């Protein structure tokens, strides 16, 4: 499993930084949906939950990246 750098406007960045940005946006969307549904108010420590949710989303992205690339 190898990751290659991503070219963004002529600047090569590590693929984990792009994955972290996408995971952060997905986490924001999930927290917004949880807030709208009212489930977020039942969580004991919302910031700890947000961090754990971010790590789960990022881990899923990193582990599924080779499958999406066809490797």
RALINZI-V286223 format. One record per backbone hydrogen bond with DSSP energy under -0.5 kcal/mol. NH is the residue of the N-H (numbers start at 1). CO is the residue of the C=O. E is the energy in kcal/mol with one decimal. If there is no record, write none. Layout:
# RALINZI-V286223
nh->NH co->CO e->E
nh->NH co->CO e->E
This chain:
# RALINZI-V286223
nh->6 co->13 e->-2.7
nh->8 co->6 e->-0.7
nh->8 co->11 e->-2.8
nh->9 co->7 e->-0.6
nh->11 co->8 e->-1.6
nh->12 co->10 e->-0.5
nh->13 co->6 e->-2.5
nh->13 co->11 e->-0.5
nh->17 co->14 e->-0.9
nh->18 co->14 e->-1.0
nh->19 co->15 e->-2.3
nh->20 co->16 e->-2.5
nh->21 co->17 e->-1.7
nh->22 co->18 e->-2.2
nh->23 co->19 e->-2.7
nh->24 co->20 e->-2.2
nh->25 co->21 e->-2.1
nh->26 co->22 e->-2.4
nh->27 co->23 e->-2.3
nh->28 co->24 e->-2.3
nh->29 co->25 e->-2.0
nh->30 co->26 e->-2.5
nh->31 co->27 e->-2.7
nh->32 co->28 e->-2.2
nh->33 co->29 e->-2.3
nh->34 co->30 e->-2.3
nh->35 co->31 e->-2.3
nh->36 co->32 e->-2.4
nh->37 co->33 e->-2.0
nh->38 co->34 e->-0.8
nh->39 co->34 e->-1.3
nh->40 co->34 e->-1.4
nh->42 co->39 e->-1.3
nh->43 co->40 e->-1.1
nh->49 co->45 e->-2.3
nh->50 co->46 e->-2.4
nh->51 co->47 e->-2.1
nh->52 co->48 e->-2.4
nh->53 co->49 e->-2.6
nh->54 co->50 e->-2.3
nh->55 co->51 e->-2.3
nh->56 co->52 e->-2.2
nh->57 co->53 e->-2.5
nh->58 co->54 e->-2.7
nh->59 co->55 e->-2.4
nh->60 co->56 e->-2.3
nh->61 co->57 e->-2.1
nh->62 co->58 e->-2.6
nh->63 co->59 e->-2.6
nh->64 co->60 e->-1.8
nh->65 co->61 e->-1.1
nh->66 co->62 e->-0.5
nh->68 co->64 e->-1.9
nh->69 co->65 e->-1.8
nh->70 co->66 e->-0.7
nh->71 co->66 e->-2.2
